[in-house]
Each structure stands twice: as C-alpha cells, then as structure tokens.
C-alpha cells in the first residue's frame, strides 16, 4: 500500500543528442508498453505526442515529457536538455525529474507510473555515469554524464561543465 505524500526524484544530466538517443532507445520497450513522449506548447495549451525522445527534442528543442498512456492530468517525467554556454565552451546541466502523489491516483496508475519511473531511472544509469566532480575535488552529487557529453568536454582544453560551481570530469574516467 502506498503511503500519503509525494514521491520524487531529480538528477542533473549532461547529455548530448547521441546520449539522449541511447537513453530513449534503452527506455523504448517500457514506453511502448505504458506511455509516450510529448512536448507542450503553453501558448496553444496543447500537447504534441512523439514516437521517441529524439523526435520530441527535434520538435521542441529544450524539454519533453514522458506520460502514461491515457494519463491526461496524471504524473509525468520531465526530461530537460543540457545546453552549451560561454561561447560553447561550457555545458549546463539538463535534468530528469518527476514528482507525484501516489495517494491521488488509482492502483493501476500507481503501479504503471512506478514501473515507468523505475525504468527511466534504470535507463539513465545504464547510459550515463556519475563521473563528475567540483573543481575542489568533491563528488558532483546529483549529476550523470553521457559518453558523448564526456567526449565533448575532453575534445577541447577550454571546455568544462558548469552549474554555478564549475564541474570537471573525475580523473579515473578521462
């Protein structure tokens, strides 16, 4: 039985298009069974369905949402794209996040959203690593980086990760 209260998870992501595609592909079997990707147009107050995360990102460019099929108004998972800044020498994190209140939903929604959220978290961990640290050497907790983003950082001596406190890749994974 679910307890009253919110359930949430949020992780900062450093991912480029190739990393997004790998994440979306890893998650695709569960998405095909339970839900779908969509983008939102606030001005038109409309959602547009998409067959994949890369398709949603090509359409909107900055964020997409993963929702249970038939779950209008129900819980959703937000994927926000990483961006480059500083003349394309720094990468700011995106995120994967969700917050929901299980006690506000029927048992099938609780079961299916838990499955979808667990699959999203597992897929993200499969295609990224936690190999990020602050410049003073402390672990950059709450961040995941994809292989394409890591390669982008390592391709230029002036490139770095950035989120207020500068972040760097850990030495063991350079």
Secondary structure, DSSP 8 states (H G I E B T S, - for coil): ---SSEEEEEEEEE--HHHHHHHHHHHHHHHHHHEEEEEEETTTTEEEEESSHHHHHHHHSSEEEEEETT-TTS-EEEEE--EEETTTTEEE-EEEEEEEEGGGS-HHHHHHHHHHHHHHHHHHHHHEE--EEETTS-B-TTEEEEHHHHHHHHT-TT-EEESSSEEEE-GGG-
